[in-house]
């Protein structure tokens, strides 16, 4: 047989042992690059999701001030001080602050179930329709597609039985009261200082009311906001 360098019988032993080694390292490098690409894509998706959530939150914050003003005006127009001793679920109004709370004491009333309960027409109300430039609200919806519901609670610790019996008139021993102008700077609503807190409510006949807004935005985003007002 004539000599042929390409014949397998004449391939050096060291060269035969190196067959497939380059392919192995090439596949290993390709796997590492694929993992890096997947991690990069996931990082970009996470950043985009966070940016989107921030935008949705800013959108909810922008319309909340208009909604709060509309709710306060609606409650003041439809519920007098005398009527405020009874529940009005149709208007999202409650004469005590323990309706959505597990604490009977008004000083500890934190609305602990407000973020976990199901909000619907039986326990809350859509914010009133109003127009304020780009923050227009119609049928509880703003221009950004946020649905806004509210609940107003009188910051009092009366039971439902007392409210039903008509014996839930606001007083400083059962309600968190607004500041009296006569008290000036000698009082505080910081409940950690009970003495200053008592001075603040002693001469006031107007209880505080808490508004809670639930803003349901795109992609199932939820924002809760609270504010206090007095009449």
C-alpha positions as a Markdown table, in Angstrom:
| # | Residue | x | y | z |
|---|---|---|---|---|
| 1 | Unk | 0.0 | 0.0 | 0.0 |
| 2 | Unk | 1.4 | 3.4 | -1.0 |
| 3 | Unk | 2.1 | 5.9 | 1.8 |
| 4 | Unk | -0.8 | 8.2 | 2.6 |
| 5 | Unk | -0.5 | 10.9 | 5.4 |
| 6 | Unk | -4.3 | 11.1 | 5.6 |
| 7 | Unk | -4.8 | 7.4 | 6.4 |
| 8 | Unk | -5.8 | 6.8 | 10.0 |
| 9 | Unk | -3.0 | 4.4 | 10.5 |
| 10 | Unk | -0.5 | 7.2 | 10.0 |
| 11 | Unk | -2.1 | 9.8 | 12.4 |
| 12 | Unk | 0.2 | 10.4 | 15.4 |
| 13 | Unk | -0.9 | 9.0 | 18.7 |
| 14 | Unk | -1.1 | 12.4 | 20.5 |
| 15 | Unk | -3.3 | 13.8 | 17.8 |
| 16 | Unk | -5.7 | 10.9 | 18.1 |
| 17 | Unk | -6.1 | 11.5 | 21.9 |
| 18 | Unk | -7.1 | 15.2 | 21.4 |
| 19 | Unk | -10.1 | 14.5 | 19.2 |
| 20 | Unk | -13.4 | 16.2 | 20.6 |
| 21 | Unk | -11.6 | 18.2 | 23.3 |
| 22 | Unk | -12.0 | 21.5 | 21.6 |
| 23 | Unk | -15.7 | 20.8 | 21.0 |
| 24 | Unk | -16.2 | 20.1 | 24.7 |
| 25 | Unk | -14.8 | 23.5 | 25.7 |
| 26 | Unk | -16.7 | 25.2 | 23.0 |
| 27 | Unk | -20.0 | 23.7 | 24.3 |
| 28 | Unk | -19.0 | 24.6 | 27.9 |
| 29 | Unk | -18.4 | 28.3 | 26.8 |
| 30 | Unk | -21.7 | 28.3 | 25.0 |
| 31 | Unk | -23.5 | 27.1 | 28.1 |
| 32 | Unk | -21.9 | 29.8 | 30.2 |
| 33 | Unk | -22.8 | 32.5 | 27.7 |
| 34 | Unk | -26.4 | 31.2 | 27.6 |
| 35 | Unk | -26.7 | 31.4 | 31.3 |
| 36 | Unk | -25.3 | 35.0 | 31.3 |
| 37 | Unk | -27.8 | 36.0 | 28.6 |
| 38 | Unk | -30.7 | 34.6 | 30.6 |
| 39 | Unk | -29.6 | 36.4 | 33.7 |
| 40 | Unk | -29.2 | 39.7 | 31.7 |
| 41 | Unk | -32.7 | 39.3 | 30.3 |
| 42 | Unk | -34.2 | 38.6 | 33.7 |
| 43 | Unk | -32.4 | 41.6 | 35.1 |
| 44 | Unk | -33.8 | 43.9 | 32.4 |
| 45 | Unk | -37.3 | 42.5 | 32.9 |
| 46 | Unk | -37.1 | 43.1 | 36.7 |
| 47 | Unk | -36.0 | 46.7 | 36.1 |
| 48 | Unk | -38.8 | 47.3 | 33.7 |
| 49 | Unk | -41.3 | 45.9 | 36.1 |
| 50 | Unk | -40.0 | 48.1 | 39.0 |
| 51 | Unk | -40.1 | 51.1 | 36.7 |
| 52 | Unk | -43.7 | 50.3 | 35.7 |
| 53 | Unk | -44.8 | 49.9 | 39.3 |
| 54 | Unk | -43.2 | 53.3 | 40.2 |
| 55 | Unk | -45.1 | 54.9 | 37.3 |
| 56 | Unk | -48.4 | 53.3 | 38.5 |
| 57 | Unk | -47.8 | 54.5 | 42.1 |
| 58 | Unk | -47.1 | 58.1 | 40.9 |
| 59 | Unk | -50.3 | 57.9 | 38.8 |
| 60 | Unk | -52.3 | 56.9 | 41.9 |
| 61 | Unk | -50.7 | 59.6 | 44.0 |
| 62 | Unk | -51.5 | 62.3 | 41.4 |
| 63 | Unk | -55.2 | 61.6 | 41.5 |
| 64 | Unk | -55.5 | 60.9 | 45.2 |
| 65 | Unk | -55.7 | 64.6 | 46.3 |
| 66 | Unk | -58.6 | 65.3 | 43.9 |
| 67 | Unk | -60.4 | 62.1 | 45.2 |
| 68 | Unk | -59.9 | 63.1 | 48.9 |
| 69 | Unk | -61.3 | 66.6 | 48.3 |
| 70 | Unk | -64.3 | 65.1 | 46.5 |
| 71 | Unk | -65.0 | 62.5 | 49.3 |
| 72 | Unk | -64.7 | 65.1 | 52.1 |
| 73 | Unk | -67.1 | 67.4 | 50.2 |
| 74 | Unk | -69.5 | 64.6 | 49.6 |
| 75 | Unk | -69.6 | 63.5 | 53.2 |
| 76 | Unk | -69.9 | 67.0 | 54.5 |
| 77 | Unk | -72.9 | 67.6 | 52.1 |
| 78 | Unk | -74.7 | 64.4 | 52.8 |
| 79 | Unk | -74.0 | 63.6 | 56.5 |
| 80 | Unk | -74.7 | 66.2 | 59.1 |
| 81 | Unk | -73.1 | 66.1 | 62.6 |
| 82 | Unk | -76.3 | 64.7 | 64.0 |
| 83 | Unk | -76.5 | 62.0 | 61.3 |
| 84 | Unk | -72.8 | 61.0 | 61.8 |
| 85 | Unk | -73.8 | 58.8 | 64.8 |
| 86 | Unk | -75.2 | 56.1 | 62.4 |
| 87 | Unk | -73.6 | 53.9 | 59.7 |
| 88 | Unk | -74.1 | 54.9 | 56.1 |
| 89 | Unk | -72.5 | 52.0 | 54.1 |
| 90 | Unk | -74.0 | 53.3 | 50.9 |
| 91 | Unk | -71.9 | 56.4 | 51.3 |
| 92 | Unk | -68.9 | 54.4 | 52.6 |
| 93 | Unk | -69.4 | 56.0 | 56.0 |
| 94 | Unk | -69.1 | 54.3 | 59.4 |
| 95 | Unk | -69.7 | 55.9 | 62.8 |
| 96 | Unk | -66.9 | 53.9 | 64.5 |
| 97 | Unk | -63.4 | 53.0 | 63.6 |
| 98 | Unk | -63.5 | 49.4 | 64.8 |
| 99 | Unk | -65.7 | 48.2 | 61.9 |
| 100 | Unk | -62.6 | 47.1 | 60.0 |
| 101 | Unk | -60.3 | 46.6 | 63.1 |
| 102 | Unk | -59.7 | 44.1 | 65.8 |
| 103 | Unk | -59.0 | 46.8 | 68.5 |
| 104 | Unk | -61.8 | 48.2 | 70.6 |
| 105 | Unk | -59.8 | 51.1 | 71.8 |
| 106 | Unk | -60.0 | 54.2 | 69.6 |
| 107 | Unk | -56.4 | 55.2 | 70.5 |
| 108 | Unk | -55.2 | 51.9 | 68.9 |
| 109 | Unk | -57.7 | 51.8 | 66.0 |
| 110 | Unk | -55.4 | 51.1 | 63.0 |
| 111 | Unk | -57.8 | 49.7 | 60.5 |
| 112 | Unk | -56.0 | 46.4 | 60.5 |
| 113 | Unk | -58.3 | 44.6 | 58.0 |
| 114 | Unk | -58.6 | 47.4 | 55.5 |
| 115 | Unk | -56.0 | 46.0 | 53.2 |
| 116 | Unk | -57.0 | 42.4 | 53.4 |
| 117 | Unk | -60.8 | 42.7 | 53.0 |
| 118 | Unk | -62.8 | 42.6 | 49.8 |
| 119 | Unk | -63.9 | 46.1 | 48.8 |
| 120 | Unk | -67.3 | 46.3 | 47.0 |
| 121 | Unk | -70.5 | 48.2 | 47.0 |
| 122 | Unk | -71.7 | 46.6 | 50.2 |
| 123 | Unk | -68.9 | 48.1 | 52.4 |
| 124 | Unk | -67.4 | 51.0 | 50.4 |
| 125 | Unk | -68.3 | 53.6 | 47.7 |
| 126 | Unk | -66.7 | 54.9 | 44.5 |
| 127 | Unk | -65.4 | 58.4 | 44.8 |
| 128 | Unk | -67.7 | 61.1 | 43.4 |
| 129 | Unk | -67.3 | 62.2 | 39.8 |
| 130 | Unk | -65.5 | 65.5 | 39.5 |
| 131 | Unk | -63.4 | 67.5 | 37.0 |
| 132 | Unk | -60.0 | 69.0 | 37.8 |
| 133 | Unk | -57.9 | 69.3 | 34.6 |
| 134 | Unk | -56.0 | 66.0 | 33.9 |
| 135 | Unk | -57.2 | 64.5 | 37.1 |
| 136 | Unk | -60.8 | 64.1 | 36.0 |
| 137 | Unk | -62.8 | 61.3 | 37.8 |
| 138 | Unk | -65.9 | 59.7 | 36.3 |
| 139 | Unk | -67.8 | 56.9 | 38.0 |
| 140 | Unk | -64.9 | 56.2 | 40.3 |
| 141 | Unk | -62.4 | 56.0 | 37.4 |
| 142 | Unk | -59.7 | 58.5 | 36.6 |
| 143 | Unk | -58.1 | 59.1 | 33.1 |
| 144 | Unk | -55.2 | 56.7 | 33.9 |
| 145 | Unk | -57.6 | 53.8 | 34.4 |
| 146 | Unk | -57.5 | 53.7 | 38.2 |
| 147 | Unk | -60.6 | 52.7 | 40.1 |
| 148 | Unk | -60.9 | 54.6 | 43.4 |
| 149 | Unk | -63.0 | 53.4 | 46.3 |
| 150 | Unk | -63.2 | 55.0 | 49.7 |
| 151 | Unk | -64.3 | 54.3 | 53.3 |
| 152 | Unk | -64.8 | 57.1 | 55.9 |
| 153 | Unk | -64.6 | 56.2 | 59.6 |
| 154 | Unk | -65.5 | 58.4 | 62.6 |
| 155 | Unk | -62.6 | 57.8 | 65.0 |
| 156 | Unk | -64.8 | 56.6 | 67.9 |
| 157 | Unk | -64.9 | 53.3 | 69.8 |
| 158 | Unk | -68.7 | 52.8 | 70.0 |
| 159 | Unk | -70.0 | 49.3 | 69.5 |
| 160 | Unk | -72.6 | 48.5 | 66.7 |
| 161 | Unk | -75.2 | 48.0 | 69.4 |
| 162 | Unk | -74.6 | 51.4 | 70.8 |
| 163 | Unk | -74.8 | 52.9 | 67.3 |
| 164 | Unk | -78.0 | 51.1 | 66.6 |
| 165 | Unk | -79.5 | 52.3 | 69.8 |
| 166 | Unk | -78.7 | 55.9 | 68.9 |
| 167 | Unk | -76.3 | 56.4 | 71.9 |
| 168 | Unk | -73.1 | 57.1 | 70.0 |
| 169 | Unk | -72.8 | 60.8 | 70.4 |
| 170 | Unk | -69.2 | 61.9 | 70.1 |
| 171 | Unk | -67.3 | 62.8 | 73.2 |
| 172 | Unk | -63.7 | 63.0 | 74.2 |
| 173 | Unk | -63.8 | 59.8 | 76.3 |
| 174 | Unk | -64.9 | 57.7 | 73.3 |
| 175 | Unk | -63.6 | 59.5 | 70.3 |
| 176 | Unk | -60.5 | 61.1 | 68.9 |
| 177 | Unk | -61.4 | 64.7 | 68.7 |
| 178 | Unk | -60.1 | 67.6 | 66.6 |
| 179 | Unk | -58.0 | 70.3 | 68.2 |
| 180 | Unk | -59.8 | 73.1 | 70.0 |
| 181 | Unk | -58.6 | 76.5 | 68.8 |
| 182 | Unk | -58.5 | 77.6 | 72.5 |
| 183 | Unk | -55.8 | 75.0 | 73.3 |
| 184 | Unk | -53.3 | 76.5 | 70.8 |
| 185 | Unk | -49.8 | 74.9 | 71.0 |
| 186 | Unk | -50.4 | 73.5 | 74.4 |
| 187 | Unk | -51.7 | 70.2 | 73.1 |
| 188 | Unk | -50.7 | 67.4 | 70.8 |
| 189 | Unk | -52.3 | 64.6 | 68.8 |
| 190 | Unk | -49.4 | 62.3 | 69.6 |
| 191 | Unk | -51.1 | 59.6 | 71.6 |
| 192 | Unk | -47.8 | 58.6 | 73.2 |
| 193 | Unk | -48.2 | 61.8 | 75.3 |
| 194 | Unk | -51.5 | 61.1 | 76.9 |
| 195 | Unk | -51.6 | 64.3 | 79.0 |
| 196 | Unk | -51.1 | 66.6 | 76.0 |
| 197 | Unk | -53.5 | 64.5 | 74.0 |
| 198 | Unk | -56.2 | 64.9 | 76.6 |
| 199 | Unk | -55.7 | 68.7 | 76.6 |
| 200 | Unk | -56.1 | 68.7 | 72.9 |
| 201 | Unk | -59.5 | 67.1 | 72.8 |
| 202 | Unk | -60.9 | 68.3 | 76.1 |
| 203 | Unk | -62.7 | 71.4 | 74.7 |
| 204 | Unk | -63.5 | 70.1 | 71.2 |
| 205 | Unk | -66.9 | 68.9 | 70.0 |
| 206 | Unk | -65.8 | 67.8 | 66.6 |
| 207 | Unk | -64.5 | 64.2 | 66.1 |
| 208 | Unk | -61.8 | 63.3 | 63.6 |
| 209 | Unk | -62.7 | 61.3 | 60.5 |
| 210 | Unk | -60.4 | 59.0 | 58.6 |
| 211 | Unk | -60.6 | 58.6 | 54.9 |
| 212 | Unk | -59.1 | 55.4 | 53.4 |
| 213 | Unk | -58.7 | 55.3 | 49.6 |
| 214 | Unk | -58.2 | 52.1 | 47.7 |
| 215 | Unk | -56.8 | 52.7 | 44.2 |
| 216 | Unk | -56.8 | 49.7 | 41.9 |
| 217 | Unk | -54.7 | 50.4 | 38.9 |
| 218 | Unk | -53.5 | 48.5 | 35.8 |
| 219 | Unk | -51.8 | 45.1 | 36.1 |
| 220 | Unk | -53.5 | 44.5 | 39.5 |
| 221 | Unk | -51.6 | 47.2 | 41.2 |
| 222 | Unk | -53.1 | 48.4 | 44.5 |
| 223 | Unk | -52.4 | 51.6 | 46.5 |
| 224 | Unk | -53.9 | 52.6 | 49.8 |
| 225 | Unk | -53.9 | 56.1 | 51.1 |
| 226 | Unk | -55.3 | 57.7 | 54.3 |
| 227 | Unk | -56.1 | 61.2 | 55.5 |
| 228 | Unk | -57.9 | 62.8 | 58.4 |
| 229 | Unk | -60.3 | 65.6 | 58.4 |
| 230 | Unk | -62.8 | 67.2 | 60.9 |
| 231 | Unk | -66.0 | 69.2 | 60.4 |
